[in-house]
Amino acid sequence: MSRYRGPRLRIVRRLGDLPGFTNKTTERTYPPGQHGAGKAGKKSSLSEYGIRLQEKQKLRFNYGLSERQLFSYVKEARRLPGATGAILLQLLEMRLDSIVFRLGMAPTIPSARQLITHGGVKINNKKVNIPSFQCKPKDIIGLKSKKTLTDIPAKEIPSHLEFDKENGKGTVLSIINREEVGLTINELLIVEFYSRR
């Protein structure tokens, strides 16, 4: 399946708040569909597989990944030493599109991806148009034109990043900690989901 292009609030209502997916909000607290409104106060009973699948889908939709991309990130996280779930989140957060979103250069991760693919982002003064580019500590991320920043409201920047608004440049100080990931997710369930593959 390619990137999701359907209604975003439907996904937010089904999976919960996804800060990188969309900045739209909804008043409805029940899941989408004709049977969702009746379950407004009730918890739906999901199987263990269904719970793991939902956690995996949260990760996929928030970061805009295909199933194949996410599986390759899980394989890479397994290969590296340490807790697989925490390393998986670090790999996803150190992608260029995630860092551009966290620096406040774009309102969502899909808009950050568009900004990157259209050639609007430089790393260490070199144009990079690959959203999945893995950033490293001490990388300097800048915009081609500073006027892009005026449209976006200021937001809190995580401690592993530093942003100079006057020059329109951000710096990656270190690898992100698990506590600073803005997504409420249980990464162990995702590792369990892929443990049979």
Secondary structure in CASP SS format (residue, H / E / C, confidence):
PFRMAT SS
TARGET T0000
AUTHOR 0000-0000-0000
METHOD secondary structure of the structure
MODEL  1
M C 1.00
S C 1.00
R C 1.00
Y C 1.00
R C 1.00
G C 1.00
P C 1.00
R H 1.00
L H 1.00
R H 1.00
I H 1.00
V H 1.00
R H 1.00
R H 1.00
L H 1.00
G C 1.00
D C 1.00
L C 1.00
P C 1.00
G C 1.00
F C 1.00
T C 1.00
N C 1.00
K C 1.00
T C 1.00
T C 1.00
E C 1.00
R C 1.00
T C 1.00
Y C 1.00
P C 1.00
P C 1.00
G C 1.00
Q C 1.00
H C 1.00
G C 1.00
A H 1.00
G H 1.00
K H 1.00
A C 1.00
G C 1.00
K C 1.00
K C 1.00
S C 1.00
S C 1.00
L C 1.00
S C 1.00
E H 1.00
Y H 1.00
G H 1.00
I H 1.00
R H 1.00
L H 1.00
Q H 1.00
E H 1.00
K H 1.00
Q H 1.00
K H 1.00
L H 1.00
R H 1.00
F H 1.00
N H 1.00
Y H 1.00
G C 1.00
L C 1.00
S C 1.00
E H 1.00
R H 1.00
Q H 1.00
L H 1.00
F H 1.00
S H 1.00
Y H 1.00
V H 1.00
K H 1.00
E H 1.00
A H 1.00
R H 1.00
R H 1.00
L C 1.00
P C 1.00
G C 1.00
A C 1.00
T H 1.00
G H 1.00
A H 1.00
I H 1.00
L H 1.00
L H 1.00
Q H 1.00
L H 1.00
L H 1.00
E H 1.00
M C 1.00
R E 1.00
L H 1.00
D H 1.00
S H 1.00
I H 1.00
V H 1.00
F H 1.00
R H 1.00
L C 1.00
G C 1.00
M C 1.00
A C 1.00
P C 1.00
T C 1.00
I H 1.00
P H 1.00
S H 1.00
A H 1.00
R H 1.00
Q H 1.00
L H 1.00
I H 1.00
T H 1.00
H C 1.00
G C 1.00
G C 1.00
V E 1.00
K E 1.00
I E 1.00
N C 1.00
N C 1.00
K E 1.00
K E 1.00
V C 1.00
N C 1.00
I C 1.00
P C 1.00
S C 1.00
F C 1.00
Q E 1.00
C C 1.00
K C 1.00
P C 1.00
K C 1.00
D C 1.00
I E 1.00
I E 1.00
G E 1.00
L E 1.00
K C 1.00
S C 1.00
K H 1.00
K H 1.00
T H 1.00
L H 1.00
T H 1.00
D H 1.00
I C 1.00
P C 1.00
A C 1.00
K C 1.00
E C 1.00
I C 1.00
P C 1.00
S C 1.00
H C 1.00
L E 1.00
E E 1.00
F E 1.00
D E 1.00
K C 1.00
E C 1.00
N C 1.00
G C 1.00
K E 1.00
G E 1.00
T E 1.00
V E 1.00
L C 1.00
S C 1.00
I C 1.00
I C 1.00
N C 1.00
R H 1.00
E H 1.00
E H 1.00
V C 1.00
G C 1.00
L C 1.00
T C 1.00
I C 1.00
N C 1.00
E H 1.00
L H 1.00
L H 1.00
I H 1.00
V H 1.00
E H 1.00
F H 1.00
Y C 1.00
S C 1.00
R C 1.00
R C 1.00
END
